[in-house]
Amino acid sequence: MNVRMMRMRIAVAMLAIGAVTAAAASHAQEAPERTPEQVIRDASDLTMEAIEGRREELAKDAEALFAIVDEVLLPRWDRQYTGQLVMGRYWREATPEQREEFITALYRKLLGSYGDGILEYEADQLRITGTRGDPAEGRVMVDSEVRLEDGTPVPISYRLRLVDNRWLLYDVVVEGISYVTNYRNQYASEFRAKGVEGVIEELRAELESGDS
């Protein structure tokens, strides 16, 4: 695996940290009181606890690993908002059914992307470096840094928004590359060429074949 691929895998793996952001917030009902940095740090620890002692097992059982992260991620990731941002103007052209199918497919691609990567880092590789934005306005970006085994630092930032008194993650930026922007650019050309239904059909085929 080349360095670039490793960095992207780590970036996607780190989504699990943001994914449990709302877990710490909603279960303790203290999202407004806790800073976003504290929530991310706590979430990192919770993620590690969930897989500790099972790394070898989970490395051989992708479905079991996906089930673990899905249980945490599904109710806590702002799937609709992320899907809306990725679709851009095509969101307005899509039917409610097409929107939901796209959102589900995007989420499944997310799970597939970081299933293996989440096993490749330790909690002490993460360092929170600061927060941008005003929490009172309901949107912040938490900056962090992950160090590879060779000591190379990889900057990763999390975009969160406050929804119903809960901090929800909707985007991750690794080395300046936004998860949302990357997919939006990718799908924009496909939407133009194939239309919304054409893209949905391809995503459906990917999911059915297991290539997502």
ChimeraX commands (.cxc) that place a marker at each C-alpha (Angstrom):
marker #1 position 0.00,0.00,0.00 radius 0.5
marker #1 position 1.50,3.35,-1.02 radius 0.5
marker #1 position 1.77,6.33,1.30 radius 0.5
marker #1 position -1.08,8.19,-0.32 radius 0.5
marker #1 position -3.42,5.24,0.01 radius 0.5
marker #1 position -2.34,4.77,3.61 radius 0.5
marker #1 position -3.10,8.39,4.41 radius 0.5
marker #1 position -6.53,8.15,2.83 radius 0.5
marker #1 position -7.24,4.95,4.73 radius 0.5
marker #1 position -6.28,6.64,7.98 radius 0.5
marker #1 position -8.43,9.63,7.11 radius 0.5
marker #1 position -11.43,7.46,6.49 radius 0.5
marker #1 position -10.70,5.35,9.56 radius 0.5
marker #1 position -10.73,8.51,11.63 radius 0.5
marker #1 position -14.33,9.06,10.60 radius 0.5
marker #1 position -15.16,6.56,13.30 radius 0.5
marker #1 position -13.96,9.09,15.83 radius 0.5
marker #1 position -16.31,11.71,14.52 radius 0.5
marker #1 position -19.02,9.12,14.19 radius 0.5
marker #1 position -19.23,8.59,17.90 radius 0.5
marker #1 position -19.20,12.32,18.57 radius 0.5
marker #1 position -22.94,12.29,19.07 radius 0.5
marker #1 position -22.70,9.10,21.10 radius 0.5
marker #1 position -20.84,10.94,23.82 radius 0.5
marker #1 position -23.16,13.89,23.40 radius 0.5
marker #1 position -26.53,12.19,23.29 radius 0.5
marker #1 position -25.89,9.47,25.85 radius 0.5
marker #1 position -24.54,11.92,28.39 radius 0.5
marker #1 position -26.89,14.69,27.20 radius 0.5
marker #1 position -24.14,17.25,27.54 radius 0.5
marker #1 position -23.27,18.22,23.97 radius 0.5
marker #1 position -23.65,21.97,24.54 radius 0.5
marker #1 position -21.57,21.80,27.74 radius 0.5
marker #1 position -18.68,19.75,26.34 radius 0.5
marker #1 position -16.31,21.30,23.88 radius 0.5
marker #1 position -16.02,19.70,20.44 radius 0.5
marker #1 position -12.39,18.82,21.25 radius 0.5
marker #1 position -13.44,16.89,24.34 radius 0.5
marker #1 position -16.10,15.06,22.39 radius 0.5
marker #1 position -13.65,14.00,19.68 radius 0.5
marker #1 position -11.12,12.87,22.27 radius 0.5
marker #1 position -13.70,10.89,24.22 radius 0.5
marker #1 position -14.98,9.37,21.02 radius 0.5
marker #1 position -11.51,8.24,20.05 radius 0.5
marker #1 position -11.19,6.38,23.33 radius 0.5
marker #1 position -14.62,4.79,22.91 radius 0.5
marker #1 position -13.73,3.61,19.42 radius 0.5
marker #1 position -10.53,2.00,20.59 radius 0.5
marker #1 position -12.32,0.26,23.44 radius 0.5
marker #1 position -14.80,-1.24,20.99 radius 0.5
marker #1 position -12.13,-2.95,18.88 radius 0.5
marker #1 position -9.40,-3.58,21.44 radius 0.5
marker #1 position -8.64,-7.26,21.83 radius 0.5
marker #1 position -10.52,-8.07,18.64 radius 0.5
marker #1 position -8.23,-6.63,15.98 radius 0.5
marker #1 position -7.04,-9.97,14.64 radius 0.5
marker #1 position -10.56,-11.35,14.62 radius 0.5
marker #1 position -12.04,-8.28,12.97 radius 0.5
marker #1 position -9.28,-8.15,10.36 radius 0.5
marker #1 position -10.58,-11.49,9.12 radius 0.5
marker #1 position -14.27,-10.74,9.47 radius 0.5
marker #1 position -15.24,-7.60,7.57 radius 0.5
marker #1 position -18.94,-8.04,8.26 radius 0.5
marker #1 position -18.38,-8.17,12.00 radius 0.5
marker #1 position -16.23,-5.05,11.81 radius 0.5
marker #1 position -18.79,-3.22,9.69 radius 0.5
marker #1 position -21.52,-4.22,12.14 radius 0.5
marker #1 position -19.59,-2.65,15.00 radius 0.5
marker #1 position -18.96,0.65,13.27 radius 0.5
marker #1 position -22.42,0.70,11.70 radius 0.5
marker #1 position -24.05,0.36,15.10 radius 0.5
marker #1 position -22.22,3.49,16.22 radius 0.5
marker #1 position -22.20,5.41,12.96 radius 0.5
marker #1 position -25.70,5.01,11.54 radius 0.5
marker #1 position -27.68,7.00,14.11 radius 0.5
marker #1 position -24.98,9.60,14.62 radius 0.5
marker #1 position -23.69,10.62,11.21 radius 0.5
marker #1 position -25.72,13.36,9.50 radius 0.5
marker #1 position -26.35,11.18,6.46 radius 0.5
marker #1 position -29.00,13.35,4.84 radius 0.5
marker #1 position -27.04,16.57,5.12 radius 0.5
marker #1 position -23.90,14.90,3.79 radius 0.5
marker #1 position -25.85,13.41,0.89 radius 0.5
marker #1 position -27.43,16.78,0.13 radius 0.5
marker #1 position -24.04,18.47,0.05 radius 0.5
marker #1 position -22.58,15.79,-2.21 radius 0.5
marker #1 position -25.51,15.88,-4.65 radius 0.5
marker #1 position -25.44,19.68,-4.81 radius 0.5
marker #1 position -27.99,21.10,-7.24 radius 0.5
marker #1 position -29.00,17.60,-8.28 radius 0.5
marker #1 position -30.59,17.16,-4.87 radius 0.5
marker #1 position -33.48,19.33,-6.06 radius 0.5
marker #1 position -33.92,17.21,-9.19 radius 0.5
marker #1 position -34.01,13.91,-7.32 radius 0.5
marker #1 position -37.16,12.32,-6.00 radius 0.5
marker #1 position -37.39,11.49,-2.28 radius 0.5
marker #1 position -36.79,7.84,-3.16 radius 0.5
marker #1 position -33.71,8.69,-5.25 radius 0.5
marker #1 position -32.34,10.88,-2.48 radius 0.5
marker #1 position -32.69,8.13,0.09 radius 0.5
marker #1 position -31.11,5.55,-2.19 radius 0.5
marker #1 position -28.18,7.86,-2.90 radius 0.5
marker #1 position -27.73,8.62,0.80 radius 0.5
marker #1 position -27.76,4.92,1.65 radius 0.5
marker #1 position -25.27,4.08,-1.10 radius 0.5
marker #1 position -22.93,6.89,-0.04 radius 0.5
marker #1 position -23.06,5.68,3.53 radius 0.5
marker #1 position -22.31,2.12,2.47 radius 0.5
marker #1 position -19.31,3.34,0.49 radius 0.5
marker #1 position -18.13,5.09,3.64 radius 0.5
marker #1 position -18.40,1.89,5.65 radius 0.5
marker #1 position -16.60,-0.08,2.97 radius 0.5
marker #1 position -13.80,2.46,2.76 radius 0.5
marker #1 position -12.76,2.48,6.37 radius 0.5
marker #1 position -13.59,-1.05,7.43 radius 0.5
marker #1 position -9.96,-2.15,7.20 radius 0.5
marker #1 position -8.38,1.22,7.95 radius 0.5
marker #1 position -9.91,1.55,11.39 radius 0.5
marker #1 position -7.71,-1.31,12.59 radius 0.5
marker #1 position -4.52,0.44,11.48 radius 0.5
marker #1 position -4.20,3.16,14.10 radius 0.5
marker #1 position -3.96,3.54,17.87 radius 0.5
marker #1 position -5.64,6.19,19.99 radius 0.5
marker #1 position -2.32,7.78,20.94 radius 0.5
marker #1 position -1.66,8.59,17.27 radius 0.5
marker #1 position -4.35,11.29,17.42 radius 0.5
marker #1 position -3.64,14.80,18.68 radius 0.5
marker #1 position -6.30,17.51,18.76 radius 0.5
marker #1 position -4.72,20.81,17.69 radius 0.5
marker #1 position -7.61,23.26,17.95 radius 0.5
marker #1 position -11.09,24.30,16.91 radius 0.5
marker #1 position -12.26,26.84,14.38 radius 0.5
marker #1 position -15.64,28.50,14.39 radius 0.5
marker #1 position -18.03,29.50,17.15 radius 0.5
marker #1 position -19.90,26.61,18.82 radius 0.5
marker #1 position -22.67,29.07,19.64 radius 0.5
marker #1 position -23.34,29.37,15.92 radius 0.5
marker #1 position -23.80,25.62,15.61 radius 0.5
marker #1 position -20.89,24.84,13.29 radius 0.5
marker #1 position -17.26,24.11,14.08 radius 0.5
marker #1 position -14.20,22.48,12.59 radius 0.5
marker #1 position -12.03,20.46,14.95 radius 0.5
marker #1 position -8.43,20.21,13.76 radius 0.5
marker #1 position -6.28,17.22,14.60 radius 0.5
marker #1 position -3.11,15.47,13.58 radius 0.5
marker #1 position -2.39,11.78,13.18 radius 0.5
marker #1 position 1.16,10.48,13.01 radius 0.5
marker #1 position 2.02,7.55,10.78 radius 0.5
marker #1 position 4.36,4.83,12.02 radius 0.5
marker #1 position 7.29,6.63,10.38 radius 0.5
marker #1 position 6.43,9.82,12.25 radius 0.5
marker #1 position 4.90,11.65,9.29 radius 0.5
marker #1 position 2.10,13.98,10.49 radius 0.5
marker #1 position -1.23,13.87,8.66 radius 0.5
marker #1 position -3.58,16.83,9.32 radius 0.5
marker #1 position -7.24,15.85,9.63 radius 0.5
marker #1 position -10.14,18.17,10.39 radius 0.5
marker #1 position -13.73,17.35,11.30 radius 0.5
marker #1 position -16.73,19.47,10.37 radius 0.5
marker #1 position -19.60,19.24,12.82 radius 0.5
marker #1 position -22.91,20.98,13.19 radius 0.5
marker #1 position -25.28,21.16,16.13 radius 0.5
marker #1 position -28.61,19.48,15.41 radius 0.5
marker #1 position -31.28,19.15,18.10 radius 0.5
marker #1 position -28.68,19.73,20.81 radius 0.5
marker #1 position -26.37,17.08,19.36 radius 0.5
marker #1 position -23.08,17.53,17.54 radius 0.5
marker #1 position -23.22,15.57,14.28 radius 0.5
marker #1 position -20.32,14.99,11.93 radius 0.5
marker #1 position -20.91,15.68,8.25 radius 0.5
marker #1 position -17.48,16.08,6.65 radius 0.5
marker #1 position -13.83,15.20,7.17 radius 0.5
marker #1 position -10.90,17.04,5.58 radius 0.5
marker #1 position -7.58,15.23,5.24 radius 0.5
marker #1 position -4.53,17.12,4.02 radius 0.5
marker #1 position -6.86,19.79,2.65 radius 0.5
marker #1 position -9.05,17.30,0.78 radius 0.5
marker #1 position -12.70,17.34,1.83 radius 0.5
marker #1 position -14.64,14.08,1.84 radius 0.5
marker #1 position -17.78,15.94,0.74 radius 0.5
marker #1 position -16.07,18.05,-1.92 radius 0.5
marker #1 position -14.21,15.06,-3.31 radius 0.5
marker #1 position -17.40,13.06,-3.79 radius 0.5
marker #1 position -19.36,16.08,-5.00 radius 0.5
marker #1 position -16.82,16.69,-7.76 radius 0.5
marker #1 position -16.80,13.01,-8.66 radius 0.5
marker #1 position -20.56,12.68,-8.89 radius 0.5
marker #1 position -21.21,16.06,-10.52 radius 0.5
marker #1 position -19.75,14.85,-13.81 radius 0.5
marker #1 position -21.60,11.56,-13.52 radius 0.5
marker #1 position -24.90,13.31,-12.82 radius 0.5
marker #1 position -24.37,15.49,-15.89 radius 0.5
marker #1 position -23.56,12.54,-18.11 radius 0.5
marker #1 position -25.97,9.92,-16.80 radius 0.5
marker #1 position -28.65,11.77,-14.89 radius 0.5
marker #1 position -29.70,11.08,-11.33 radius 0.5
marker #1 position -31.32,7.73,-12.09 radius 0.5
marker #1 position -28.32,6.58,-14.09 radius 0.5
marker #1 position -25.98,7.26,-11.17 radius 0.5
marker #1 position -28.38,5.57,-8.76 radius 0.5
marker #1 position -28.50,2.47,-10.96 radius 0.5
marker #1 position -24.70,2.24,-10.99 radius 0.5
marker #1 position -24.50,2.66,-7.22 radius 0.5
marker #1 position -27.16,0.00,-6.80 radius 0.5
marker #1 position -25.16,-2.38,-8.97 radius 0.5
marker #1 position -21.99,-1.65,-6.96 radius 0.5
marker #1 position -23.74,-2.46,-3.71 radius 0.5
marker #1 position -25.22,-5.67,-5.09 radius 0.5
marker #1 position -21.84,-6.82,-6.40 radius 0.5
marker #1 position -20.02,-5.85,-3.23 radius 0.5
marker #1 position -17.66,-3.46,-5.05 radius 0.5
marker #1 position -18.59,-0.40,-3.01 radius 0.5
marker link #1:1,2 radius 0.2
marker link #1:2,3 radius 0.2
marker link #1:3,4 radius 0.2
marker link #1:4,5 radius 0.2
marker link #1:5,6 radius 0.2
marker link #1:6,7 radius 0.2
marker link #1:7,8 radius 0.2
marker link #1:8,9 radius 0.2
marker link #1:9,10 radius 0.2
marker link #1:10,11 radius 0.2
marker link #1:11,12 radius 0.2
marker link #1:12,13 radius 0.2
marker link #1:13,14 radius 0.2
marker link #1:14,15 radius 0.2
marker link #1:15,16 radius 0.2
marker link #1:16,17 radius 0.2
marker link #1:17,18 radius 0.2
marker link #1:18,19 radius 0.2
marker link #1:19,20 radius 0.2
marker link #1:20,21 radius 0.2
marker link #1:21,22 radius 0.2
marker link #1:22,23 radius 0.2
marker link #1:23,24 radius 0.2
marker link #1:24,25 radius 0.2
marker link #1:25,26 radius 0.2
marker link #1:26,27 radius 0.2
marker link #1:27,28 radius 0.2
marker link #1:28,29 radius 0.2
marker link #1:29,30 radius 0.2
marker link #1:30,31 radius 0.2
marker link #1:31,32 radius 0.2
marker link #1:32,33 radius 0.2
marker link #1:33,34 radius 0.2
marker link #1:34,35 radius 0.2
marker link #1:35,36 radius 0.2
marker link #1:36,37 radius 0.2
marker link #1:37,38 radius 0.2
marker link #1:38,39 radius 0.2
marker link #1:39,40 radius 0.2
marker link #1:40,41 radius 0.2
marker link #1:41,42 radius 0.2
marker link #1:42,43 radius 0.2
marker link #1:43,44 radius 0.2
marker link #1:44,45 radius 0.2
marker link #1:45,46 radius 0.2
marker link #1:46,47 radius 0.2
marker link #1:47,48 radius 0.2
marker link #1:48,49 radius 0.2
marker link #1:49,50 radius 0.2
marker link #1:50,51 radius 0.2
marker link #1:51,52 radius 0.2
marker link #1:52,53 radius 0.2
marker link #1:53,54 radius 0.2
marker link #1:54,55 radius 0.2
marker link #1:55,56 radius 0.2
marker link #1:56,57 radius 0.2
marker link #1:57,58 radius 0.2
marker link #1:58,59 radius 0.2
marker link #1:59,60 radius 0.2
marker link #1:60,61 radius 0.2
marker link #1:61,62 radius 0.2
marker link #1:62,63 radius 0.2
marker link #1:63,64 radius 0.2
marker link #1:64,65 radius 0.2
marker link #1:65,66 radius 0.2
marker link #1:66,67 radius 0.2
marker link #1:67,68 radius 0.2
marker link #1:68,69 radius 0.2
marker link #1:69,70 radius 0.2
marker link #1:70,71 radius 0.2
marker link #1:71,72 radius 0.2
marker link #1:72,73 radius 0.2
marker link #1:73,74 radius 0.2
marker link #1:74,75 radius 0.2
marker link #1:75,76 radius 0.2
marker link #1:76,77 radius 0.2
marker link #1:77,78 radius 0.2
marker link #1:78,79 radius 0.2
marker link #1:79,80 radius 0.2
marker link #1:80,81 radius 0.2
marker link #1:81,82 radius 0.2
marker link #1:82,83 radius 0.2
marker link #1:83,84 radius 0.2
marker link #1:84,85 radius 0.2
marker link #1:85,86 radius 0.2
marker link #1:86,87 radius 0.2
marker link #1:87,88 radius 0.2
marker link #1:88,89 radius 0.2
marker link #1:89,90 radius 0.2
marker link #1:90,91 radius 0.2
marker link #1:91,92 radius 0.2
marker link #1:92,93 radius 0.2
marker link #1:93,94 radius 0.2
marker link #1:94,95 radius 0.2
marker link #1:95,96 radius 0.2
marker link #1:96,97 radius 0.2
marker link #1:97,98 radius 0.2
marker link #1:98,99 radius 0.2
marker link #1:99,100 radius 0.2
marker link #1:100,101 radius 0.2
marker link #1:101,102 radius 0.2
marker link #1:102,103 radius 0.2
marker link #1:103,104 radius 0.2
marker link #1:104,105 radius 0.2
marker link #1:105,106 radius 0.2
marker link #1:106,107 radius 0.2
marker link #1:107,108 radius 0.2
marker link #1:108,109 radius 0.2
marker link #1:109,110 radius 0.2
marker link #1:110,111 radius 0.2
marker link #1:111,112 radius 0.2
marker link #1:112,113 radius 0.2
marker link #1:113,114 radius 0.2
marker link #1:114,115 radius 0.2
marker link #1:115,116 radius 0.2
marker link #1:116,117 radius 0.2
marker link #1:117,118 radius 0.2
marker link #1:118,119 radius 0.2
marker link #1:119,120 radius 0.2
marker link #1:120,121 radius 0.2
marker link #1:121,122 radius 0.2
marker link #1:122,123 radius 0.2
marker link #1:123,124 radius 0.2
marker link #1:124,125 radius 0.2
marker link #1:125,126 radius 0.2
marker link #1:126,127 radius 0.2
marker link #1:127,128 radius 0.2
marker link #1:128,129 radius 0.2
marker link #1:129,130 radius 0.2
marker link #1:130,131 radius 0.2
marker link #1:131,132 radius 0.2
marker link #1:132,133 radius 0.2
marker link #1:133,134 radius 0.2
marker link #1:134,135 radius 0.2
marker link #1:135,136 radius 0.2
marker link #1:136,137 radius 0.2
marker link #1:137,138 radius 0.2
marker link #1:138,139 radius 0.2
marker link #1:139,140 radius 0.2
marker link #1:140,141 radius 0.2
marker link #1:141,142 radius 0.2
marker link #1:142,143 radius 0.2
marker link #1:143,144 radius 0.2
marker link #1:144,145 radius 0.2
marker link #1:145,146 radius 0.2
marker link #1:146,147 radius 0.2
marker link #1:147,148 radius 0.2
marker link #1:148,149 radius 0.2
marker link #1:149,150 radius 0.2
marker link #1:150,151 radius 0.2
marker link #1:151,152 radius 0.2
marker link #1:152,153 radius 0.2
marker link #1:153,154 radius 0.2
marker link #1:154,155 radius 0.2
marker link #1:155,156 radius 0.2
marker link #1:156,157 radius 0.2
marker link #1:157,158 radius 0.2
marker link #1:158,159 radius 0.2
marker link #1:159,160 radius 0.2
marker link #1:160,161 radius 0.2
marker link #1:161,162 radius 0.2
marker link #1:162,163 radius 0.2
marker link #1:163,164 radius 0.2
marker link #1:164,165 radius 0.2
marker link #1:165,166 radius 0.2
marker link #1:166,167 radius 0.2
marker link #1:167,168 radius 0.2
marker link #1:168,169 radius 0.2
marker link #1:169,170 radius 0.2
marker link #1:170,171 radius 0.2
marker link #1:171,172 radius 0.2
marker link #1:172,173 radius 0.2
marker link #1:173,174 radius 0.2
marker link #1:174,175 radius 0.2
marker link #1:175,176 radius 0.2
marker link #1:176,177 radius 0.2
marker link #1:177,178 radius 0.2
marker link #1:178,179 radius 0.2
marker link #1:179,180 radius 0.2
marker link #1:180,181 radius 0.2
marker link #1:181,182 radius 0.2
marker link #1:182,183 radius 0.2
marker link #1:183,184 radius 0.2
marker link #1:184,185 radius 0.2
marker link #1:185,186 radius 0.2
marker link #1:186,187 radius 0.2
marker link #1:187,188 radius 0.2
marker link #1:188,189 radius 0.2
marker link #1:189,190 radius 0.2
marker link #1:190,191 radius 0.2
marker link #1:191,192 radius 0.2
marker link #1:192,193 radius 0.2
marker link #1:193,194 radius 0.2
marker link #1:194,195 radius 0.2
marker link #1:195,196 radius 0.2
marker link #1:196,197 radius 0.2
marker link #1:197,198 radius 0.2
marker link #1:198,199 radius 0.2
marker link #1:199,200 radius 0.2
marker link #1:200,201 radius 0.2
marker link #1:201,202 radius 0.2
marker link #1:202,203 radius 0.2
marker link #1:203,204 radius 0.2
marker link #1:204,205 radius 0.2
marker link #1:205,206 radius 0.2
marker link #1:206,207 radius 0.2
marker link #1:207,208 radius 0.2
marker link #1:208,209 radius 0.2
marker link #1:209,210 radius 0.2
marker link #1:210,211 radius 0.2
marker link #1:211,212 radius 0.2
view
